[in-house]
């Protein structure tokens, strides 16, 4: 037995309505795609970078893979400085006043600085939303959109972790992501 056209259309409309209602949570999540992206990347990369920093032996923080390269200590401090700069600008919060340290400080001091920089990023980006992702930010001599600053920051986290992996492997260490 076939349903009349009106009944079939009504059933079809119900299906579309139910399917549409099921998409509402997805659409709500999509509202802040860029902001959500940076928070997920922050959670993942901060763990990896911090673990790699801890994995490097203290006596190897002065190691550099080539004469023109950075030492592992310089790289560690570079990550922290970049985090404070970018996360303060992206999150629209003041960069904290920190005591000056250099790359030859003891390992625990450098580990604490990079950890604190990721904690700062977590707080600075906690309430970030996409409503102002096209706003122009000034980072030193560069003007860029907030969205591009986010992409730059997350890209540097990937690059920095890749560099750390190279440094660790050159010193006979296993990168944290390669451990079971």
N, C-alpha and C positions, 0 to 999 in steps of 0.2 A: 504494500500500500504506500502510495506516495503522499507526502504532506503537501498541502496547498502552498503556493509561492509565498504568501505572507508569513506562514508558519516557518518555512525554511529560512526566509530572510530574518525573521525574529530570532531563530536559533543561531544563525550566523552572526547576528549582531551581538548576542550574548557571548559567543565565543570570543569575538574581537574585544568586547568590553572586559571580559575576564583576563584575556591575554594582555590587554593594555594596563589593567590594574596590577598585574604581575610585574610589569616593567617600571612602575613608579619608583620602587627602591633603587633600581639600576639607574634611572634618570637622576634621582637625587644624588647618588654617588658621583655621577658624571659631572655634576655641577662644579665640583672643585677638582677636576682631573689633575691640573698642574700642581696644586697645593698638596693633594694626596700623594702624587708621585714623589715630590721632594721629601715628604715625611717617611714614606716607605723606603726610599733610597737611603735616607739618613739612618734609619734603624738598621738596615742591612750593612751599609758601608762602615758605619761607626764601629760595629762589632768586629768586622774584618780588619780594619785599620788598627784598632786598638789591640787586637789579638796579635797582629803582626809586629806591632811595636814592642809588646811584651815578649814575644818570641825571640827577638834579636838579643843576643848576649850583651851585657853592659860594655864589655871591652871591644865590641864591634860597632859602637855608635859613631866612631870616627872613620869607619870603612867607607870608601867610595869606589865604585866599580871602574872608574877611569879618572885620570888626572883632572879633567875638566868637570867632572860630575860633582854632585852634592854628597856630603857625608850622610850617613843614615840619621845622625843627629840633626843636621840641617834640614833634611827632608821632614823629619818629625816636627820640628819647629815651624817649618813652612806650611804644613798641613794645619797646624793650630792657628797661625796668623791668618791664613786664608779663610778658615772657618769663622773666626771672629769678624773679619771684614765683611764677607759675603752674607753671613746669617744676620748680622746687624742691619745691613742695608735691605735685604730681602724682607726681613721681619719687621722693619720699621722701628727698631729699638736701638738704644744707645749701646755702643761698644763699651764693654767694661774697662775701667782703668786697671791694668795689671802690672805687677812688678816686671821690669825688664829682665829677661833671661837670655842666655845665648846657647848655641848648639853644643857647647862643651860642658854643659851642666851635667850632673849625674843622671843616669838613666831614669831613676824614679821621679825626678823633677820634670823631665821631658815627657814621660808617660802621663804624669798628672796634668801637665799643660794640655796635651792633646785630648785627654779624657774630658777635662773641663771645657775645652772648646766644643766638643760634641754635645756635652750637657747644655752649654749655652745655646747651641743651634736648636736643640730639642725644645727648649723654652721659647726661643725667639720665633720659631716657626709653628708653634702649637696652635695659634689662632689664625694663621694665614689662610686666606681664601682667595679665590680667583677673581674677585670683583675688581682688583686693581693690577692684574697681571700685565697690562700694557703700559702701566705707569713707567716713566723714565727714571732710572736710578743713576747716580753718579758714583762710579767706583774709581777713585784716583782721577786719571785723565780720560777715562772712558765713560760714555753715556750709553746705557742699554736699557731695554725693557726688563721689568721684574721677571717675566717668564724666561728671557734669555739668560739672565743672571742665575736663575735656578738651573737651567740646562748646563751652564758653564760650571757651576759649583758641583753638580752631580757628576759631570764628566771628569772634573779634576779628582774627585774621590776615586773614580775608577782608575785613572792614570796613576794616582799616588799609590793605590794598593798594588797595581801592577809593578811599579817601581820597587815597592817594599818586597814583593815576591822575588824579584830579581836579586835584590841585595841579600835576602835570606838564603836563596839557593846558592849564591856565590860563596856563602859562608857555611855551606853544608847543612843548612837548616831546612826543615820542611815547612812550607807556608801553612798557616792555620786551616785554610780551606781544603788542603790536600790531605788533612788528617781525618781518620775515621772516628 
